[in-house]
């Protein structure tokens, strides 16, 4: 029996990290992740926001103790030139979602206070127009976390 437990534990540790989910009052953050970055530089955050509620909401700010500031940006291509602009809010209609992905909308974690290495977690608090505050940890890696089921993690904001 003991050998079975040791083998099962070792197998579980060898599995790739399951995609995280953070949810509160009808708002959910799916697969938050960030790329590695050096201290003093800017980090980037990707995720999908989902509004399971009956009313509209909007992401209006993001805070992180590891960044001097966090901004919402959108990249776009026009005339063969890539540009990036800041967004003040990201609308979330009832039952809707907003994707933050490479080459599109993303979070910029400005002037990182510590390096981000693969395997690290970048803590953030997402602030919504409704007053909801949703805490999420962005998994640092070189690619989006696997969307495998199993070990979803939830945290309640204040």
C-alpha positions in Angstrom: 0.0 0.0 0.0 2.8 2.4 0.9 4.5 1.8 -2.5 1.2 2.5 -4.3 1.0 5.9 -2.4 4.6 6.8 -3.3 4.1 5.9 -6.9 0.8 7.9 -7.1 2.4 10.9 -5.4 5.4 10.8 -7.8 3.1 10.5 -10.8 1.0 13.5 -9.7 4.2 15.6 -9.2 5.3 14.7 -12.7 2.1 16.0 -14.4 2.2 19.4 -16.0 0.6 22.1 -13.9 -3.1 22.3 -14.4 -4.6 25.5 -15.6 -5.7 27.7 -12.7 -9.1 29.3 -12.3 -9.9 32.1 -9.9 -13.6 32.9 -9.3 -15.7 35.3 -7.2 -19.3 36.5 -7.4 -19.9 35.5 -11.0 -16.5 36.7 -12.3 -13.8 34.2 -13.3 -10.2 34.4 -14.4 -9.1 31.4 -16.5 -5.5 30.3 -17.2 -3.7 33.5 -16.0 0.0 33.3 -17.0 3.0 35.4 -17.6 6.3 35.1 -19.4 9.7 35.2 -17.6 11.2 38.7 -17.2 14.1 40.4 -15.4 13.6 42.7 -12.4 13.2 46.3 -13.4 11.7 45.4 -16.8 8.1 45.0 -17.8 6.2 41.7 -17.5 3.2 40.6 -19.5 0.0 38.9 -18.4 -2.5 36.8 -20.4 -5.8 35.3 -19.3 -9.4 34.9 -20.1 -12.0 36.8 -18.1 -15.5 35.4 -17.9 -18.7 37.1 -16.5 -21.1 34.4 -15.4 -23.3 37.0 -13.8 -26.6 38.5 -15.0 -25.3 42.1 -15.1 -22.6 43.8 -17.1 -19.2 44.6 -15.5 -15.8 45.8 -16.6 -12.2 45.3 -15.6 -11.0 48.8 -14.7 -7.7 48.2 -12.9 -5.1 45.7 -11.9 -2.8 45.8 -8.9 0.3 43.7 -8.1 2.8 43.9 -5.3 5.6 42.9 -7.7 5.0 45.8 -10.2 5.2 49.5 -9.8 2.0 49.7 -11.9 -0.1 47.5 -14.1 -1.8 48.7 -17.3 -4.2 47.2 -19.7 -3.0 47.3 -23.3 -4.2 46.2 -26.7 -1.8 45.5 -29.6 -3.0 45.9 -33.2 -1.6 45.7 -36.7 -2.3 48.6 -39.1 -0.6 49.2 -42.4 2.0 46.5 -41.6 2.9 48.3 -38.3 2.3 46.8 -34.9 1.1 49.4 -32.3 0.1 49.2 -28.7 -2.5 51.4 -26.9 -3.6 51.6 -23.3 -7.2 50.7 -22.5 -9.0 52.3 -19.5 -11.5 49.4 -19.1 -12.5 46.1 -20.6 -16.2 45.6 -20.8 -17.7 42.2 -19.7 -21.3 41.8 -20.8 -23.5 39.3 -18.9 -22.4 35.8 -20.0 -19.5 37.3 -22.0 -15.8 37.0 -21.8 -12.6 38.9 -22.8 -9.4 37.2 -23.9 -5.9 38.6 -23.1 -3.5 36.9 -25.5 -0.2 37.5 -27.4 -0.7 40.0 -30.2 -3.9 41.3 -28.7 -5.1 42.6 -25.4 -2.7 42.0 -22.5 -1.6 43.3 -19.1 1.7 45.1 -18.7 3.3 44.7 -15.3 5.5 47.8 -15.3 8.9 48.0 -13.6 9.0 44.6 -11.9 10.3 44.6 -8.4 11.7 41.0 -8.7 12.6 38.7 -11.6 9.9 36.3 -13.0 11.3 32.9 -13.5 9.5 29.8 -14.9 7.5 28.2 -12.1 7.0 31.5 -10.2 3.6 33.0 -9.5 2.9 36.7 -10.1 0.1 37.8 -7.7 -2.4 40.3 -8.9 -5.8 41.8 -7.9 -8.2 42.5 -10.7 -10.5 45.5 -9.9 -14.0 45.7 -11.5 -16.4 48.6 -12.0 -18.9 46.8 -9.8 -16.4 47.1 -6.9 -15.5 43.4 -7.0 -11.8 42.6 -6.4 -10.6 39.2 -7.7 -7.2 37.9 -6.7 -5.3 35.7 -9.2 -1.8 34.3 -9.5 -0.3 34.4 -12.9 1.8 31.3 -13.5 5.2 32.2 -15.0 6.2 30.0 -18.0 7.2 30.1 -21.6 3.8 29.1 -22.8 0.2 29.1 -21.7 -0.5 26.5 -19.0 -2.2 23.3 -20.1 -6.0 23.5 -20.0 -6.3 20.1 -18.3 -8.9 19.6 -15.7 -8.3 18.6 -12.2 -6.7 21.1 -9.8 -8.5 24.4 -10.2 -7.7 26.9 -7.5 -10.2 29.5 -6.3 -9.6 32.6 -4.1 -12.0 35.1 -2.8 -11.1 38.8 -3.1 -11.8 41.4 -0.4 
